[in-house]
């Protein structure tokens, strides 16, 4: 979603657990992000957004539920991408030349602790690049050899995919 006329926010959150409680927490958090309803928060500064989400959604007030989050802001005119993660798998950029960059930043899941430390990372997102933002459900699957898929295996799949070379 557009934060303003020059900045586009990309985000994904993944609530722990299943069922109605997890779904309601997910919808609540997404609505807060969609409407920019976090007071005293700079929505162009990813770490600021994650700190504000952490304050708004403590697990003690949400039935012990917490969530992981990846939040990025792309400055359309320059291709600058700033990002931050709260316990979430790193996003992946596949550049037009096939180069892959993972976009992770250390940070504890949202809602677990009073004052976690979040760090904003920064990279360049060239025209023609592809950004993959996903949860662990995309790779934590049972493979034909009965092992569990890993993040690194999934990134390698992205590296080898035909779309990575288009």
N, C-alpha and C positions, 0 to 999 in steps of 0.2 A: 504494500500500500504506500501511497505517496505521503511523506511526512510534510513536505512543502513542495513547491514547484521544481526544486532541483535535487531532492533527495528521496530515494525510494527505500523503504524498510522491508527487509525479508526476515521472517521469523518462523520458528517452529518450536512447539513445546510438546512434551510427552509426559503425561501424568502417570504416576505409578498406579498399579492395580488396574482393575476392570470394574465395570458396573456403573450404576447410576451416579454414585458419589464422584468417581473419577471423571465421568463425562461432564457432570455439572461444574466441577472445578476447571476442567479444560475450557468449557464454554465461557465461564466467568473471566478467566485469565485472557482468553483470546479477545473478548469484548473490551476489556480494559486496554489492551494493545490497539485494537482497531479504532477505538474512540479517543485514544491518547488521554485516558482518565487517570493518570498518575500525577498527583500534584508535585510541584517542585522537581520535575524530571525533564532533562534535556533529551528529547527523543532522537536527536542526532548523535548522542553519545551512548553507545551500546552498554558500557559498564553502568552508567547511570540508570538505564532502563532496568537492568537486572537487579540492581540494588533496590530500586523502588518496588519491583515485583516481589522480591524477597520480603520486604517490609509489609506489603499488602496481603500476602498469602502465607502466613506462618502455618506450618503443619499442625500446630497445636489447635488452631482455630478451624482446621479443615479435616477433622477426623483422622489425623495422622498422615494425610496425603501430602505429597510434594511433587514437584515436576522438574524435569530437565528442560533447558531452554537454549536455543541458538538464536541470536539476534544480530543482524547486520544492517548497515546503512550504506547504500551506494550513492555516491555523488555523480549524477548523470553526466555532467559536463567534463569531468576529469577522469572518471573511471576509478576513483579512489573508493575502496571498500573497507569500511571499519566494521569490526565484528567482536563479539564476545560470546562465551559459552558458560553455562551453568550446569555442569555435569553431563552435557550433551555431546554426542559424537561430533568430531570435527566435520564441517562441511568440506566439499571438494570442488576446486576449480579445475576444469580441463580447458587449457588455453588452445587457441587455434593451431599452434605448432605441436599439440599433443602433450605438452608439459603439464604435469599435475602438481597442484599445491593443496595441501590440507590446511584447513582454517580452524584450528582449535585454540583454545585459551584455557588455562587452568581456572577452575571455579567450581564450587560446590553446588549441588542441586538447589533449586529455588524453594525456599521455605523451610529448609532443614536447620539453619543456624541463624542466630541473631544478626551478626555482622560479618558475613563472608566477604572475602576479597575477590573482586572481579577485575580482570585486566582487558582493556580494549586492544585488539590487534589491528593491523592495517596492512593492506596489500593493494596492488593495482589489478583491475579487472579489465583487460583489453577487450575491445569490440570483437565479437565473434566467439568469445569464451562461453563456456557453459558452467553454471553453478548448480551443484547438487547439495541440497539440504535435506537431511533424512533422519529418521530415528533408528535405534538399534534393531527394530523389527525387520528392517530390510536385509540385514545380514545374519542375525541370530536365528538361523533356520537349520533344520536337520538336513544334512547333505546326503547324497546317495550312499556314501561310505559310512553313514551313521554317526559322523562327527558333526559338531556345531560349526556353522560358518563364522568367520571373523571379519572385523573391520578391514584388516589388511587385504584379505581375499576379495572383499567387495571393491575396494579401491583398485585393485589389480584388474577386476572385471571392467571397471570404468575405463581404465587405461587401454584395455584391449578392444573396447566397443567400437563399432564402426562410426558412431556419432562423434567419438573423440577425434576422429581423423577428418571429419567433414568440414 
